[in-house]
Amino acid sequence: MATVLLCALTLALAVFALTRRRLLWGVIGVGAHSLALAGVYLFLAAPDVALTEAAVGFALVTFIYLLALRRTGRLVVAATEVYPLLYQEGDAVAGLEWEILERFGRWLHRDIEVLWVARADIPRLLAAGEADLAAGGFLPREGERVLLSRPLVPTRMIAVRTGPGPCGAVAGDRGQDHLPPGGPTYEDPEELASALARGELGGAVVDLLRLREWQLRDRVGEAETAAVEEDLAFRFAVAPGEEEVHQALEGFLGELEASGDLARVRERYLG
């Protein structure tokens, strides 16, 4: 009877290990499966095989898997800076999205590596598999082949007018969609703000959070503002071939939302 129960437990543990989305739980399931299998061998009067299974299958193999998980688990995030979502603070990374990404990394037992890039480069990096995720105030554009997370922070696109002249936007950003064909674009928001301050531009199309950052840093003086697109939200983007990462991220964000932690993080950074 005990042998039958152990065999059933072994089968259940195998199913458990194969169906875990979190790698750590999969490794734990494999280790427990080996230990239960050792018990089966013991009840079948094969103590030498049982000892070998416990020593090699449970102890050694589980240790190697855990070591490999610790050393190779990594998620590369292609990101642009936007305060207070994701920004550099000395040699460290900080912000609302960073806190969420750090928690997600611990949840998956994978390290997070941020790759600072221009917004226009993000779709190419995700499509080529050079990055797993995109962050930093990401607003999707039509035609971008990415897997989007649930909304993180609501926002809208704003037209900022400081004087006469053309209106510009960040290349690859959603604001570019609101420019006339051939409208001036700049590699990053700093270049856009500098062009606005020099009078090279008469206006810019940016998201609400970027405008708030400019105002806090006195990058924009007297200006007229008007919403050009409502009901938007910043999200994480996942590379099109990373369906498992996308499912895991959605599950993690769902747990954060259900527990109220997502709302508390938003309140802490955005007030």
C-alpha positions in Angstrom: 0.0 0.0 0.0 2.8 2.4 0.9 4.5 1.7 -2.4 1.3 2.5 -4.3 0.9 5.8 -2.4 4.6 6.7 -3.1 4.1 6.0 -6.8 1.1 8.2 -6.9 3.0 10.9 -5.1 5.9 10.6 -7.5 3.5 11.0 -10.5 1.9 14.1 -8.8 5.2 15.7 -8.1 6.3 15.2 -11.7 3.1 16.9 -13.0 3.7 19.7 -10.4 7.3 20.3 -11.6 6.3 20.3 -15.3 3.4 22.8 -14.9 5.2 25.5 -12.8 5.7 28.9 -14.4 8.2 29.9 -11.8 11.5 28.1 -12.3 12.3 27.8 -8.6 9.1 25.9 -7.9 9.8 23.7 -10.9 13.3 22.9 -9.5 11.8 22.2 -6.0 9.2 19.9 -7.6 12.0 17.9 -9.4 13.9 17.6 -6.2 10.9 16.4 -4.3 10.1 13.9 -7.1 13.6 12.4 -6.8 13.1 12.1 -3.0 9.8 10.3 -3.4 11.3 8.0 -6.1 14.0 7.1 -3.6 11.3 6.1 -1.2 9.7 3.8 -3.9 13.1 2.1 -4.5 13.5 1.6 -0.7 10.1 -0.1 -0.4 10.9 -2.2 -3.4 13.9 -3.6 -1.4 16.6 -1.8 -3.3 18.2 0.4 -0.6 21.4 0.9 -2.7 19.4 2.3 -5.6 17.4 4.4 -3.2 20.5 5.9 -1.6 22.0 6.7 -5.1 18.7 8.4 -6.2 18.6 10.5 -3.0 22.3 11.5 -3.2 22.4 12.2 -7.0 18.8 12.9 -8.1 17.8 14.9 -5.0 20.9 16.4 -3.6 23.4 16.9 -6.5 21.0 17.5 -9.4 18.8 19.9 -7.3 21.9 21.8 -6.3 23.1 22.1 -9.9 19.7 23.4 -11.0 19.6 26.0 -8.3 23.1 27.1 -9.1 22.2 27.4 -12.8 19.1 29.3 -12.0 21.0 31.8 -9.9 23.7 32.4 -12.5 21.7 32.4 -15.8 18.3 33.8 -14.8 18.2 37.3 -16.3 15.7 39.6 -18.0 17.0 42.4 -20.2 14.8 45.6 -20.1 15.2 48.1 -22.9 14.2 51.4 -21.4 14.1 55.2 -21.7 14.3 57.5 -18.7 11.2 59.2 -17.4 10.9 60.5 -13.9 9.4 59.1 -11.6 8.7 55.9 -13.5 12.2 54.8 -14.3 15.4 56.8 -14.0 19.0 56.7 -13.0 20.0 57.8 -9.5 23.8 57.8 -9.6 24.8 54.2 -10.4 21.5 52.9 -9.3 18.1 52.6 -11.0 15.0 53.9 -9.3 11.3 54.7 -9.9 7.9 53.2 -9.8 8.4 50.8 -12.7 11.8 49.8 -11.3 10.2 48.8 -8.0 7.7 46.6 -9.9 10.4 45.1 -12.1 12.6 44.3 -9.1 9.7 42.5 -7.4 8.9 40.7 -10.6 12.5 39.6 -10.9 12.5 38.2 -7.4 9.1 36.5 -8.1 10.7 34.8 -11.1 14.1 34.4 -9.4 15.7 36.2 -12.3 18.0 39.3 -12.3 16.9 42.5 -14.0 19.3 44.3 -16.4 18.3 47.7 -17.7 19.6 48.7 -21.1 19.2 52.5 -21.6 18.2 53.1 -25.3 16.4 55.6 -27.5 12.7 55.1 -27.8 12.9 54.4 -31.5 15.3 51.5 -30.9 13.0 49.5 -28.6 10.8 47.7 -31.2 14.0 46.5 -33.0 15.6 45.2 -29.8 12.5 43.3 -28.8 12.0 41.8 -32.2 15.6 40.7 -32.4 15.5 39.1 -29.0 18.2 41.5 -27.6 15.7 42.6 -24.9 12.9 40.7 -23.1 10.9 43.7 -21.9 10.5 47.4 -22.6 9.8 50.0 -19.9 10.2 53.7 -19.1 6.9 55.3 -19.9 6.2 53.0 -22.8 3.2 54.0 -24.9 2.5 51.6 -27.8 2.2 52.8 -31.4 0.2 51.3 -34.1 2.1 48.5 -35.9 4.5 47.7 -33.1 4.6 44.0 -32.6 4.8 43.6 -28.9 2.9 41.9 -26.1 1.5 44.6 -23.7 1.0 44.3 -20.0 -2.1 45.6 -18.2 -2.1 49.4 -17.6 0.2 50.7 -15.0 -0.3 54.5 -14.9 -3.0 56.4 -16.8 -1.8 59.4 -18.9 -2.6 61.4 -22.1 -0.8 63.1 -24.9 -0.4 66.9 -24.6 0.5 69.5 -27.2 2.7 72.1 -25.6 2.9 75.5 -27.4 5.5 78.0 -26.3 5.6 80.2 -29.4 5.5 80.3 -33.2 7.3 77.5 -35.2 7.0 73.8 -35.9 5.9 71.3 -33.3 8.3 68.4 -32.5 8.3 65.0 -30.8 10.6 62.2 -29.7 11.4 59.9 -32.6 9.5 56.6 -32.2 7.3 58.0 -29.4 3.5 58.1 -29.6 3.7 61.9 -29.9 5.2 61.5 -33.4 1.8 60.2 -34.5 0.4 63.7 -33.9 2.9 65.5 -36.1 2.3 66.4 -39.7 4.3 64.3 -42.2 8.0 65.2 -42.0 7.5 66.9 -38.6 10.8 67.4 -36.6 11.8 64.5 -34.3 14.6 64.2 -31.8 16.3 61.1 -30.4 15.4 61.7 -26.7 13.3 64.1 -24.6 16.3 66.1 -23.5 17.1 67.0 -27.1 13.4 67.9 -27.6 13.3 70.1 -24.5 16.6 71.8 -25.5 15.2 72.6 -29.0 12.1 74.0 -27.4 14.1 76.2 -25.0 16.3 77.5 -27.9 13.3 78.6 -29.9 14.1 76.1 -32.6 10.6 74.7 -32.1 7.4 76.4 -31.2 5.9 73.4 -29.5 6.1 69.7 -28.7 3.8 66.7 -28.3 4.6 64.7 -25.2 2.9 62.6 -22.6 1.5 64.3 -19.4 4.2 62.8 -17.2 7.0 64.1 -19.4 5.4 67.6 -19.3 5.2 67.4 -15.6 8.9 66.5 -15.4 9.9 69.5 -17.7 7.8 71.8 -15.5 9.4 70.6 -12.3 12.9 71.1 -13.8 12.0 74.5 -15.3 12.6 73.2 -18.8 9.4 74.8 -20.1 8.3 78.4 -19.2 5.0 80.0 -20.2 3.2 77.6 -22.4 -0.3 76.8 -23.7 -1.2 73.1 -23.4 -4.0 71.1 -24.9 -4.8 67.4 -24.7 -4.5 65.7 -28.1 -5.2 62.1 -27.1 -7.0 60.9 -23.9 -7.4 57.5 -22.1 -3.9 56.2 -22.5 -1.8 54.3 -20.0 1.9 53.4 -19.6 2.5 49.7 -19.8 5.4 47.2 -20.0 6.0 45.7 -23.4 7.2 42.1 -23.8 9.1 40.7 -26.8 6.7 39.0 -29.3 8.5 35.6 -28.8 8.3 35.7 -25.0 4.7 34.5 -24.3 5.7 32.7 -21.1 7.3 35.9 -19.7 4.2 37.8 -20.7 1.9 35.4 -19.0 4.1 35.4 -15.9 4.1 39.3 -15.9 0.4 39.4 -16.2 -0.1 37.0 -13.4 2.3 38.9 -11.2 0.7 42.3 -11.9 -2.7 40.7 -11.3 -1.5 39.6 -7.8 -0.1 43.1 -7.1 -3.4 44.7 -8.2 -5.6 42.3 -6.2 -3.5 42.9 -3.0 -3.6 46.6 -3.4 0.2 46.9 -3.6 0.1 48.3 -7.2 -2.1 51.2 -6.0 0.2 51.8 -3.0 3.2 51.9 -5.2 1.5 54.4 -7.6 0.5 56.6 -4.6 4.0 56.6 -3.2 5.6 57.8 -6.5 2.8 59.9 -8.0 0.9 61.2 -5.0 
